[in-house]
Amino acid sequence: MSTAAARSGAHPAETNPAAPGPTGTPPPSLPPRSTTSGHSAAPRGGARRTLDWRLRFGILSLVWGFSFLFIKVGTQGYAPLHVTFGRLAFGSAVLVAVLVAKRERLPGSARTWGHLTVAAFFLNALPFSLFAYAELTIPSTLAGICNASSPLWGMALSLVALSEDRPTRRRVAGLGLGFLGVLTVLGAWQGFSGTDPTGTAMALGASLSYPIGWIYVRRTLAGTKVSNVALSGTQMLLATAQAGLVAALFTSAPAAYPVVPLLAVVALGALGTGVAFLLQYGLVAEVGPTTAQMVTYFVPVIATAAGVALLGEQLSWNTPVGALIILAGAALTRSRTRRTT
């Protein structure tokens, strides 16, 4: 996840499209309307992007949607903490390469590094690890749908933690509808049978971790005059160090390096974490956060399709129905009531 949304001053739901999640994700960025020099970050004059934004939007949806499949395949050959560390390491490599190419520097303030350390834990190291452990016992389809609940957690927390976010009937209705969708996915009427409670709780905990991090960075890093790529690159490096330390303390080195799971981890990190951030950063800069956040609604659909088609995961009727209810609730929490004059 990116720290950039903290500096926008906008509502979290406008600048933080779920995450990827696994992606977180994860990750949402500040609408780069201006750089530290005050110039527009969007393409100017005759400068044109190589790919149309709609194509990049589709690529981002696919990358984040397939991330849950990559996690599942990665954990078939490596310990969850190794998957997390590899994901962060390859994601960091992409962002550091961009920083070098742009000749940008990492933040120089110790205060910024301290806040980014906390952000790295809640937005990267913790949720990535929870999703990896969760997918040991639950399908990637369920993990992807649990990830879609992140905007609901974010809205609920922002109403408590951010004084400028006031509850409205529409937002409260969206929260209620969204959590009804979660209960539908889990089959609450049949005692949650058919789902592993521990794995599901981990996936939901990962989805909760993202908005906790968003609120923290919004409170602590607002106004930081450092580029979004530099902030996110630093955050990713710190998360890699955290995951590496924990992996070294609690796991042993892999005895073997199976190729297919390794390729899944490389794709998860380089594409689903590093490249995905750059894609979303460009989308927010070009078409704005409102349009860019719509990727949220495609990720669980793609994750479900990939899990069923490529991994042979079973899909009962309540899973897609519950996912639709969750997405409808998330849409309600993000909608705004028009003011009449």
PyMOL commands that set and color helices and strands:
alter all, ss='L'
color gray80, all
select helices_A, chain A and resi 4-7+12-15+53-75+80-102+110-134+140-147+150-161+169-186+188-190+197-220+228-250+259-287+289-297+299-311+318-334
alter helices_A, ss='H'
color red, helices_A
deselect
rebuild
show_as cartoon
